[in-house]
């Protein structure tokens, strides 16, 4: 049973990473092969993290992705120019682009092309390594903040200044797994706190519907999810006063989130998940979580909106989840 709970927690953290990448509007990038470490201010060292490459994805490179790869290739003979190009457009490099690069670097018929693609692949790998190292340093800086209040200030500043990206979240999640595997409760609490606070601050920066969706998919408790959905999707019929009293609102105010905006966030998330080259179990689990949230949202909408709103909500998501069922 403990092993099952541990595996479930790992899958949920990985799923949370996928959803957060969606909220961040960044690619779920390939993982480098080099180990990473993060050192706490106490001098204790989190175990080395070995990060492996993801499985092959057979999806084709998008036209936009292909254009980026060709721009990189055009700069392959000029190292400094290539480095700047990769740095500027790194966010466009996803799993499919990486696999295409690897294939072309090893299998292009012309030696000249192979050499160019090898140069591009090397530059992209170096950029990712640099980003992962930057992520490690950011986490070390947070760990050295000392008091919880100071740590929270550092986290808020990091998020507001755009310092949180997919590599940082990846390193953080890997450190959580390492602390859990080593049965180190102190470091586990530290890294879980970091992860939770960063995600909370990122939710404040996201579009409202994306932030609420991400919050819901981090919640294990269905009752809490139900209250959050009620708060955001139901028309506002009352206002809670600071003294604990409730003030009726007549006529009711519109909901904080329109049901169709929330449906759009669910649909966009599922679409992006299908295009990600990541662990299949994590993808399936994350989409199933999104489906469950959509079902719970449907119940809230049915209880608080006209039937036409409910039908529109259902219809907008029907094709999304029918397609997933067909793939399964």
C-alpha positions, 0 to 999 in steps of 0.5 A: 500500500505505501508503494502504491501511495508513493507511485500515485503521489509521483504521478500526481506531481508529474501531472501537476507539472504538465498542467502548470506548463500549460498555465505557464504557456511553455513547452514541456521540454526534453530532460537533459541527461546530466545530474543536478543537485540543490544544496540547502543553507544547512549544508545538507545536500539533496541527492543527485537527480538523474534525468532521462530523455522521454519516449519517442513521439511519432507526431510530426513537427508543426510548420512553426516548429519546422520553421524554427529548426530551419532558422537554427540550421541556417545559423549552424556554421556561426556558433555565436549566432546559433547560440543567440538564435536558440536562446531567443526561440528555445520556447518553440522547441518541444518534444517533436522538434527534439526528436526530429533534430536527433533523427536528422543529426544521425540520419540525414543523407548528406554529411553537410546536413548531418554536421549542421543538425549536430551543431543545432542539436548541441546548441539546443542541448547546451541551452537546456543544460544552462537553463537547468543549472539556472534552475538549480541556482534559483532553488539554492537561493530560495533555500538560503532565504531562511525564515518562511516569511523571507522565503515567501517574499523571494518566491513572490519576487521570483514569479513576478520577475518571470523567473519560474519556468519549466526547468525550475519546476522539473528540478523542484519535482525531482528533488521532492521525489529524491527526498521522498525516496531517501525518507528525508521528511525535513527536506520533503517538507521544504520542497513541497512548500516551495512547490505549493507556494510557487504554483499558488503564485503562478496561478495569480499570473495566469488567466482566471480560468486556467488558474482555477483549473490548475488549482482544482487539479491539485486538489485531492478532496472532491468536497473542496473542489466542489466548493471552489467550483461553486464559488467561481461558476455559480452566480453570486447570490450573497457576499460574505462580510468580514464579521461572518454575516452574509449579505444577500445579492439581489439580483444575483451578480454574474459568476466569477468565471463564465462556464464556457471560459472554463470549458475552453480552459479544459479543452485547451489543456486536454489538447495540449496534453495529447501533443506532449511526449511524456510518460503515457500513464501521467498523460492518461491520469492527467486527462482523466483528472481533467475529465473528472473536474469537468464532470464536477463543473457540469453538476455545479452548472446544472444546479445554478444555470439555465439548461441552455448553458448546461447544454452548451457546456456539455457540447463544447467538451463532448468531442474532446473527451470522446476523442480521448476515449477512442484513443484509449 
